[in-house]
Amino acid sequence: MELETLIGDYLGCRANKRRSLDSVHFELHWERDLVRLLEDFSDRSLVPFLYAFINPVPRPREVIACLMQMKVLQYHFDMEVRPLVEGRLTNSTFNNRIGYGSDKAIQKVRDDIRKVSHNFTRDCYIIQRDIQSFFPSTELDKSYGKYRELIEECFEDGEERDDLLYILMRVNYAYPQEHARLKSPRFRWDGIVAAGKSVIFNNDPSRGACLGNQYWQVEKNFALAEFDRFQVETCGLAYTRFVDDMVWVVENKEAGLAHVAMCERMLLEDYGYRMHPRKRYCQHYSKGVTFLGAKVKFDRIYASDRCVRNCRMKIRKWNRLAYPSMLGHFLDSINSYLGLMKHRNAYGIIRSLVDEVSPKWLEYCHYDDGRRCFVANDGYRHNDLLKRRYHFKLNKDRH
């Protein structure tokens, strides 16, 4: 790999991460660190740069991320291998794909219900399943073997293939049990370890994918590509998958449940994954279904109760902190929820949430009903706060 290639990968990788702590820390001495990264990569002496923390929302979850050095290499691997993976996926898989995403997955479930029910004139049933411990139960040898076969099939023998195989080996076999640095207190792992969902404290080093790495997000699409193709092309079913959440829309309830039971055995025997025993749903389409934070019922998509409840709790939290210094955090937090809800049939809910915002915030920001978000007032925008705090003179102020 050439230094120019690594620089291009770094610039592409940091495009949407420039405010993250990893990106800011790396950018201080990025030329030096890229040269060191290239030397370690060329010598095949690269050490995984991993750290782990507990994300408490919406429920405690172990996240194993990596520093910018490994993100750059994963970006290079993704740019070279992702087109090959995309060619093997169906249109029923939506996570971590350009032009897809959670909103598209929700819309597909709605369209499947309309299609199977013949525009809501016939009976159909919604079956929903969830894979238990999807990331912690991943077999590393299977993931590595599948990717290696793909690379050796599509790349000619040479330096490029060797580089991709080396990145694959270092990322796939990162062994966070040995290399991850804990950034959250140890006691926060107790519940996750007891539930068997921890990769770091798992006693089996042959299993465990790092939630928080780009490589593993794409690998979860590739790992079940044949399973997805069996549902869509072989069986011809209305099927949608987003990571470990699966939804079938069927006309015959008994036949659909029998098919899903067969799929459970297939996942366990062929892929090593087990369906969650408590996350099972089968109802008539008139009852609706909650999927990816949205409630799909007939031809409408509503915001889920949990999303509304969390937004209400955030508003009450920020109402106690109505100060100019907290304005940026308030806008980021509340607008993220409103941005989700404005794509749902939730105008009345949005208005009720806006009414709960304390009048103290109206001195610093206002609600834009056309855009359905809060906007900072004149004098309290980000640049205005920087000028007052640090006496900056921006380019437009110098003319």
VEXDREN-2710 file (C-alpha; in Angstrom, 1 decimal):
% VEXDREN-2710
k/r/px/py/pz
1/MET/0.0/0.0/0.0
2/GLU/1.3/3.5/-0.9
3/LEU/1.2/6.5/1.4
4/GLU/-1.0/8.4/-1.1
5/THR/-3.6/5.7/-1.0
6/LEU/-3.6/5.8/2.8
7/ILE/-4.0/9.6/2.8
8/GLY/-7.0/9.3/0.5
9/ASP/-8.5/6.6/2.7
10/TYR/-8.0/8.8/5.8
11/LEU/-9.6/11.9/4.2
12/GLY/-12.6/9.7/3.1
13/CYS/-12.9/8.1/6.6
14/ARG/-12.9/11.3/8.5
15/ALA/-15.5/13.0/6.3
16/ASN/-18.4/12.3/8.7
17/LYS/-16.3/12.0/11.9
18/ARG/-14.4/15.2/12.2
19/ARG/-16.0/16.1/15.5
20/SER/-15.5/12.7/17.2
21/LEU/-12.8/12.5/19.8
22/ASP/-10.9/9.8/17.9
23/SER/-10.8/12.0/14.8
24/VAL/-9.8/15.2/16.6
25/HIS/-7.0/13.4/18.5
26/PHE/-5.6/11.7/15.3
27/GLU/-5.8/14.9/13.3
28/LEU/-3.4/16.7/15.6
29/HIS/-0.5/14.7/14.2
30/TRP/-2.1/12.9/11.3
31/GLU/0.9/13.0/8.9
32/ARG/3.2/11.4/11.5
33/ASP/0.5/8.8/12.6
34/LEU/-0.2/7.8/9.0
35/VAL/3.5/7.2/8.3
36/ARG/3.7/5.1/11.5
37/LEU/0.5/3.2/10.5
38/LEU/2.0/2.5/7.0
39/GLU/5.2/1.2/8.6
40/ASP/3.3/-1.1/10.9
41/PHE/1.1/-2.2/8.0
42/SER/4.1/-2.9/5.7
43/ASP/5.9/-4.8/8.4
44/ARG/2.7/-6.8/9.2
45/SER/3.2/-5.8/12.9
46/LEU/-0.1/-4.0/13.3
47/VAL/-1.7/-4.1/16.8
48/PRO/-5.5/-3.6/17.1
49/PHE/-6.4/-0.3/18.7
50/LEU/-9.6/-1.2/20.5
51/TYR/-11.6/0.4/23.4
52/ALA/-14.9/-0.6/24.9
53/PHE/-17.6/1.1/26.8
54/ILE/-21.3/0.6/27.8
55/ASN/-23.9/2.5/26.0
56/PRO/-26.9/2.7/28.4
57/VAL/-29.6/3.9/26.0
58/PRO/-32.0/2.4/25.1
59/ARG/-30.7/-0.5/27.2
60/PRO/-27.2/-1.3/28.4
61/ARG/-25.1/-2.5/25.4
62/GLU/-21.4/-3.3/25.0
63/VAL/-19.8/-1.3/22.3
64/ILE/-16.2/-2.2/21.1
65/ALA/-14.8/0.6/18.9
66/CYS/-11.4/1.3/17.4
67/LEU/-9.1/4.2/17.1
68/MET/-8.7/6.2/13.8
69/GLN/-5.8/4.0/12.7
70/MET/-8.0/0.9/12.4
71/LYS/-10.9/2.9/11.1
72/VAL/-8.8/4.0/8.1
73/LEU/-7.8/0.5/7.3
74/GLN/-11.4/-0.7/7.6
75/TYR/-12.5/2.1/5.3
76/HIS/-9.9/0.9/2.7
77/PHE/-11.2/-2.6/3.1
78/ASP/-14.8/-1.5/2.8
79/MET/-14.2/0.6/-0.4
80/GLU/-12.6/-2.4/-2.1
81/VAL/-14.8/-5.2/-0.9
82/ARG/-18.2/-3.6/-0.4
83/PRO/-19.1/-3.6/-4.1
84/LEU/-18.5/-7.4/-4.2
85/VAL/-20.7/-7.9/-1.1
86/GLU/-23.5/-5.7/-2.5
87/GLY/-23.6/-7.9/-5.6
88/ARG/-24.5/-10.9/-3.3
89/LEU/-27.2/-9.2/-1.3
90/THR/-31.0/-9.0/-1.9
91/ASN/-33.2/-5.9/-1.7
92/SER/-34.6/-7.2/1.6
93/THR/-31.5/-6.4/3.7
94/PHE/-31.3/-2.7/4.8
95/ASN/-28.7/-2.1/7.4
96/ASN/-25.5/-0.2/6.6
97/ARG/-26.2/0.1/2.9
98/ILE/-26.2/3.2/0.7
99/GLY/-29.7/4.1/-0.3
100/TYR/-31.4/1.8/2.2
101/GLY/-31.5/2.3/6.0
102/SER/-34.2/2.0/8.7
103/ASP/-36.8/4.3/7.1
104/LYS/-36.6/2.2/3.9
105/ALA/-37.0/-1.0/5.9
106/ILE/-40.1/0.3/7.7
107/GLN/-41.6/1.4/4.4
108/LYS/-41.0/-2.0/2.9
109/VAL/-42.9/-3.7/5.7
110/ARG/-45.8/-1.3/5.1
111/ASP/-45.7/-2.0/1.4
112/ASP/-45.5/-5.8/2.0
113/ILE/-48.6/-5.6/4.2
114/ARG/-50.5/-3.7/1.5
115/LYS/-49.4/-6.1/-1.2
116/VAL/-50.1/-9.4/0.6
117/SER/-53.4/-8.1/1.9
118/HIS/-54.4/-6.9/-1.6
119/ASN/-54.7/-3.3/-0.4
120/PHE/-56.1/-4.3/3.0
121/THR/-59.0/-6.3/1.6
122/ARG/-57.8/-9.8/2.6
123/ASP/-56.4/-11.4/5.7
124/CYS/-52.6/-11.6/6.2
125/TYR/-50.4/-12.0/9.2
126/ILE/-47.2/-10.5/10.4
127/ILE/-44.5/-12.7/11.9
128/GLN/-41.5/-11.1/13.6
129/ARG/-38.4/-12.8/15.0
130/ASP/-35.1/-11.6/16.6
131/ILE/-31.7/-13.3/16.7
132/GLN/-30.4/-13.8/20.2
133/SER/-26.9/-12.3/20.9
134/PHE/-26.3/-11.7/17.2
135/PHE/-22.8/-10.2/17.6
136/PRO/-21.5/-12.1/20.6
137/SER/-22.4/-15.5/19.1
138/THR/-20.6/-14.9/15.8
139/GLU/-18.1/-17.6/14.8
140/LEU/-14.9/-15.8/13.8
141/ASP/-13.6/-18.7/11.6
142/LYS/-16.8/-18.7/9.5
143/SER/-16.7/-14.9/9.0
144/TYR/-13.0/-15.0/8.0
145/GLY/-13.5/-18.0/5.7
146/LYS/-16.4/-16.5/3.8
147/TYR/-14.6/-13.2/3.2
148/ARG/-11.3/-14.8/2.3
149/GLU/-13.1/-17.0/-0.3
150/LEU/-14.7/-13.8/-1.8
151/ILE/-11.4/-11.9/-1.9
152/GLU/-9.5/-14.8/-3.5
153/GLU/-12.2/-15.3/-6.0
154/CYS/-12.4/-11.6/-7.2
155/PHE/-8.9/-10.3/-6.8
156/GLU/-5.8/-11.6/-8.7
157/ASP/-2.9/-12.8/-6.8
158/GLY/-0.7/-9.9/-5.9
159/GLU/0.0/-7.1/-3.4
160/GLU/-3.6/-5.8/-3.3
161/ARG/-5.0/-9.2/-2.5
162/ASP/-2.3/-9.7/0.2
163/ASP/-3.1/-6.3/1.8
164/LEU/-6.9/-7.0/1.9
165/LEU/-6.3/-10.4/3.4
166/TYR/-4.0/-8.9/6.1
167/ILE/-6.6/-6.3/7.0
168/LEU/-9.2/-9.0/7.1
169/MET/-7.1/-11.1/9.5
170/ARG/-6.3/-8.2/11.9
171/VAL/-9.9/-6.9/12.0
172/ASN/-11.6/-10.3/12.1
173/TYR/-9.3/-11.7/14.8
174/ALA/-8.9/-8.5/16.8
175/TYR/-9.5/-10.5/20.1
176/PRO/-11.0/-7.7/22.2
177/GLN/-10.6/-9.9/25.3
178/GLU/-6.9/-9.1/25.2
179/HIS/-6.6/-5.8/23.4
180/ALA/-9.7/-3.7/24.4
181/ARG/-9.3/-0.9/26.9
182/LEU/-12.3/-0.4/29.2
183/LYS/-13.6/3.2/29.2
184/SER/-16.6/2.4/31.4
185/PRO/-16.4/1.2/35.0
186/ARG/-16.2/-2.6/35.3
187/PHE/-19.4/-2.9/37.4
188/ARG/-21.4/-1.7/34.4
189/TRP/-20.6/-4.9/32.6
190/ASP/-22.2/-7.1/35.3
191/GLY/-25.7/-7.3/33.8
192/ILE/-24.3/-7.8/30.3
193/VAL/-22.0/-10.6/31.4
194/ALA/-24.8/-12.3/33.3
195/ALA/-27.0/-12.2/30.2
196/GLY/-24.1/-13.7/28.1
197/LYS/-23.9/-10.7/25.8
198/SER/-20.4/-9.6/26.5
199/VAL/-17.6/-10.3/24.0
200/ILE/-14.8/-9.0/26.2
201/PHE/-15.6/-11.2/29.1
202/ASN/-16.6/-14.2/27.0
203/ASN/-14.5/-17.2/27.7
204/ASP/-14.6/-18.5/24.1
205/PRO/-12.1/-16.5/22.0
206/SER/-13.4/-18.2/18.8
207/ARG/-16.7/-16.2/19.0
208/GLY/-17.6/-12.6/19.3
209/ALA/-18.0/-9.7/16.8
210/CYS/-17.1/-6.1/17.8
211/LEU/-20.2/-4.0/17.8
212/GLY/-19.0/-0.6/16.7
213/ASN/-16.6/-1.6/13.9
214/GLN/-17.6/-0.9/10.3
215/TYR/-16.3/-4.2/9.1
216/TRP/-18.7/-6.2/11.4
217/GLN/-21.7/-4.1/10.4
218/VAL/-21.2/-5.0/6.8
219/GLU/-20.3/-8.6/7.7
220/LYS/-23.7/-9.1/9.3
221/ASN/-25.3/-8.5/5.9
222/PHE/-22.9/-10.8/4.1
223/ALA/-23.2/-13.6/6.8
224/LEU/-26.9/-14.1/6.1
225/ALA/-26.9/-13.3/2.4
226/GLU/-27.8/-16.9/1.4
227/PHE/-30.5/-17.1/4.1
228/ASP/-32.0/-13.9/2.8
229/ARG/-31.9/-15.1/-0.8
230/PHE/-33.6/-18.3/0.3
231/GLN/-36.5/-16.3/1.7
232/VAL/-37.0/-14.0/-1.2
233/GLU/-36.0/-15.9/-4.3
234/THR/-36.5/-19.6/-3.4
235/CYS/-39.6/-19.2/-1.2
236/GLY/-40.9/-15.9/-2.8
237/LEU/-41.9/-14.5/0.6
238/ALA/-42.5/-10.9/1.7
239/TYR/-39.5/-10.7/4.0
240/THR/-37.4/-7.8/5.5
241/ARG/-34.3/-7.9/7.7
242/PHE/-32.5/-5.2/9.5
243/VAL/-29.4/-6.6/11.3
244/ASP/-31.1/-9.2/13.6
245/ASP/-34.7/-8.1/13.3
246/MET/-36.7/-10.2/10.8
247/VAL/-40.3/-9.7/9.5
248/TRP/-42.4/-12.0/7.3
249/VAL/-45.8/-11.0/5.9
250/VAL/-47.8/-14.2/5.0
251/GLU/-51.3/-15.0/3.9
252/ASN/-51.5/-18.4/5.7
253/LYS/-50.8/-18.2/9.4
254/GLU/-50.1/-21.9/10.0
255/ALA/-47.9/-22.2/6.9
256/GLY/-46.0/-19.1/7.8
257/LEU/-45.3/-20.3/11.4
258/ALA/-44.2/-23.7/10.0
259/HIS/-41.8/-21.9/7.6
260/VAL/-40.4/-19.7/10.4
261/ALA/-39.8/-22.8/12.6
262/MET/-37.9/-24.4/9.8
263/CYS/-35.8/-21.2/9.4
264/GLU/-35.0/-21.3/13.1
265/ARG/-33.5/-24.7/12.7
266/MET/-31.6/-23.6/9.6
267/LEU/-30.1/-20.6/11.3
268/LEU/-29.0/-22.8/14.2
269/GLU/-27.6/-25.7/12.2
270/ASP/-26.1/-23.8/9.2
271/TYR/-25.1/-20.4/10.7
272/GLY/-24.8/-21.0/14.5
273/TYR/-27.4/-18.4/15.4
274/ARG/-30.4/-18.9/17.8
275/MET/-33.7/-17.0/17.7
276/HIS/-34.6/-15.1/20.9
277/PRO/-37.1/-17.2/22.8
278/ARG/-39.0/-14.2/24.2
279/LYS/-39.1/-12.0/21.1
280/ARG/-41.7/-13.7/19.1
281/TYR/-44.7/-11.9/17.4
282/CYS/-47.5/-13.1/15.2
283/GLN/-50.6/-11.1/14.7
284/HIS/-53.2/-10.1/12.1
285/TYR/-52.1/-7.0/10.1
286/SER/-54.9/-5.0/11.7
287/LYS/-53.0/-5.2/15.0
288/GLY/-50.0/-3.5/13.5
289/VAL/-46.3/-4.2/14.3
290/THR/-43.5/-2.3/16.0
291/PHE/-40.4/-2.3/14.0
292/LEU/-37.2/-0.2/14.3
293/GLY/-38.8/2.4/16.5
294/ALA/-41.9/2.8/14.4
295/LYS/-45.5/1.4/14.6
296/VAL/-46.8/0.2/11.3
297/LYS/-50.5/-0.1/11.1
298/PHE/-52.5/-0.3/7.9
299/ASP/-51.1/2.4/5.6
300/ARG/-49.7/4.6/8.3
301/ILE/-46.4/4.7/10.2
302/TYR/-46.5/6.1/13.7
303/ALA/-43.7/6.9/16.2
304/SER/-43.3/4.2/18.7
305/ASP/-44.3/4.8/22.3
306/ARG/-40.7/4.3/23.5
307/CYS/-39.4/6.9/21.2
308/VAL/-42.0/9.4/22.3
309/ARG/-41.4/8.6/26.0
310/ASN/-37.6/9.0/25.6
311/CYS/-38.1/12.4/23.9
312/ARG/-40.4/13.5/26.7
313/MET/-37.8/12.5/29.3
314/LYS/-35.1/14.4/27.4
315/ILE/-37.2/17.6/27.3
316/ARG/-37.8/17.4/31.0
317/LYS/-34.1/17.0/31.6
318/TRP/-33.1/19.9/29.4
319/ASN/-35.8/22.2/30.9
320/ARG/-33.8/22.1/34.2
321/LEU/-30.7/23.2/32.2
322/ALA/-32.0/26.1/30.2
323/TYR/-28.7/28.1/29.9
324/PRO/-27.0/29.5/26.8
325/SER/-24.0/27.2/27.4
326/MET/-26.3/24.2/27.0
327/LEU/-28.1/25.4/23.9
328/GLY/-26.0/23.3/21.5
329/HIS/-26.6/20.1/23.5
330/PHE/-30.3/20.9/23.7
331/LEU/-30.7/21.4/20.0
332/ASP/-28.7/18.2/19.1
333/SER/-30.7/16.1/21.5
334/ILE/-34.2/17.3/20.8
335/ASN/-33.8/17.8/17.1
336/SER/-32.6/14.2/16.7
337/TYR/-35.9/12.9/18.1
338/LEU/-38.0/15.4/16.1
339/GLY/-36.0/14.4/12.9
340/LEU/-37.2/10.8/13.4
341/MET/-40.8/11.8/14.1
342/LYS/-41.3/14.2/11.2
343/HIS/-41.0/11.2/8.9
344/ARG/-43.8/9.5/10.7
345/ASN/-47.5/10.3/11.0
346/ALA/-46.9/12.1/14.3
347/TYR/-47.7/15.8/13.8
348/GLY/-49.9/16.0/16.8
349/ILE/-47.3/14.2/19.0
350/ILE/-44.6/16.6/17.8
351/ARG/-46.8/19.6/18.8
352/SER/-47.5/18.1/22.3
353/LEU/-43.8/17.6/22.8
354/VAL/-42.9/21.1/21.6
355/ASP/-45.5/22.5/24.1
356/GLU/-43.6/20.8/26.9
357/VAL/-40.4/22.8/26.2
358/SER/-39.8/25.4/28.9
359/PRO/-40.4/29.1/27.9
360/LYS/-36.9/29.8/29.2
361/TRP/-35.5/28.2/26.0
362/LEU/-37.5/30.6/23.8
363/GLU/-35.0/33.3/24.7
364/TYR/-32.2/31.3/23.0
365/CYS/-34.1/29.4/20.3
366/HIS/-37.5/29.0/18.6
367/TYR/-39.4/26.2/17.0
368/ASP/-39.6/26.2/13.2
369/ASP/-42.9/24.5/12.3
370/GLY/-42.0/24.2/8.6
371/ARG/-38.8/22.3/9.3
372/ARG/-40.2/20.8/12.5
373/CYS/-37.1/21.5/14.5
374/PHE/-35.7/24.0/17.0
375/VAL/-33.4/26.8/15.6
376/ALA/-31.1/29.0/17.5
377/ASN/-32.0/32.7/17.7
378/ASP/-29.8/35.5/16.4
379/GLY/-26.9/36.0/18.8
380/TYR/-27.0/32.5/20.1
381/ARG/-25.9/30.6/17.0
382/HIS/-22.8/28.5/17.2
383/ASN/-20.6/31.1/15.5
384/ASP/-22.0/33.9/17.7
385/LEU/-21.2/31.9/20.9
386/LEU/-17.6/31.3/19.6
387/LYS/-17.1/35.0/18.9
388/ARG/-18.2/36.0/22.3
389/ARG/-16.3/33.3/24.1
390/TYR/-13.0/33.4/22.2
391/HIS/-13.2/36.8/20.5
392/PHE/-13.0/35.1/17.1
393/LYS/-13.2/37.2/13.9
394/LEU/-14.7/35.0/11.2
395/ASN/-13.9/35.6/7.5
396/LYS/-17.2/37.3/6.8
397/ASP/-16.6/39.7/9.6
398/ARG/-13.3/40.9/8.2
399/HIS/-14.7/42.5/5.1
END
